[in-house]
Amino acid sequence: HPLGMPVLDDHYRLRLTDFALVTGIPSHGKSAFLTEVGCRMVQRHNWTVAFASFEQQPQRDFRRNLRTYYHSKRVVHQTPEELDEADYWIDRNFSFIVPNEDDDVNLEWVLDRARASVVQHGANMVVIDPWNEMDHSRPRDMSLTEYTGCAIKEFKRLARGMNIHLVVAAHPAKQQRREDGTFQIPSLYDVSESAHWYNKPEVGIVVHRESKDRTVIRVAKSRYHDQIGTPGDVSVSFSTETNHYTVLEDKH
């Protein structure tokens, strides 16, 4: 299923049963990119999308972002009728997995709520954002690498068993600075200090803001090139007025 974004379609085509990782430095645009992906899948392919977000409030942040995306203008500039139209679209096509104050947001809780979203709302795509905000309790005799491997195995089993496209967003554990003070683009190996994040997903994507007007979407890994795209970089610009990404230049 292509996103319908020029150039990026050569690198990232969504397939049911796949498990994808999206990483990048905090505040560099991972969530905005995943919102764009979800909205495009709804509009182009009639998918239903479930967001499990532990950093945003669904009724405040997500609804505002989706309203802006739908009408390509800020909420403050929308009429009551336009807001109602956007909300109707949101309520039909999106669901939100939100923990209560007393919930332990561990792996079991997230997997259970994701399954419920698929059954109750018909979700075709589930986004878990971010991995780092989950409660990662593990047995004393289990290393972080072993725990991560087991968690990814469960994510992959969920994607296959429920026939969904499952995306996990995760912050890198390491952030390397260049001599000029800017951050180097992280790799999939930088996530949670475990090579499992590179080895096991079908797709691995890095979102990195190089400047105010330029973000790099790097598809660092793609397991099936002929079906879901080839690795490569795409330069895009994000508009806070519309919540849309625009491709800046051809791939390189």
PyMOL commands that set and color helices and strands:
alter all, ss='L'
color gray80, all
select helices_A, chain A and resi 8-10+30-45+58-71+75-77+80-93+107-121+131-133+144-162+188-190+196-199+225-228
alter helices_A, ss='H'
color red, helices_A
select strands_A, chain A and resi 19-23+49-53+94-97+125-129+165-170+203-211+214-222+232-239+244-247
alter strands_A, ss='S'
color yellow, strands_A
deselect
rebuild
show_as cartoon
